[in-house]
Amino acid sequence: KAPHPNTGLAVLFLCEAAVGTPRVLGERDADFDPEGVQQPAFDSVQVKGSREPDETDYAVLKLEGSLVRVAQTRPSPTGYPPTGYPSTVGSTYYVFFDPTQVRLRFLALAYPPPRAPAKGAGAG
């Protein structure tokens, strides 16, 4: 999640999810009604974004007995959508229809670093 414009606070939800067989949608399909794209053949929906972490650069952490892959890079361009088409979706995301497919594992709050005092400010 992007930082809040007033406070700079960002919230990250780390979830364990059973993706199953995802229906992959392009960014032009991203403005959808989740109920309208749910199909029996698919367990979730993946909306392809223009950026995502490199899937080959990750670390494996053991969290509460489960092995979890964690990206080690910032999101980079995926090459999607094709050149000449403006992207409306920044990062790839998933939609799940059954809440039992997703379990919130951790919630992290990221605060901005403290600002340096302006020149000339402070004790005199």
ABEGO torsion letter per residue (X at the ends): XBBBAAAGBBBBBBBBBBAEBBBBBBAAAABBBAAAABBAABABBBBBBABBBBAABBBBBBBGGBBBBBBABBBBBAGOBBBGBBBABABBBBBBABAAABBBABBBBBBBBBBBBBBGBEBX
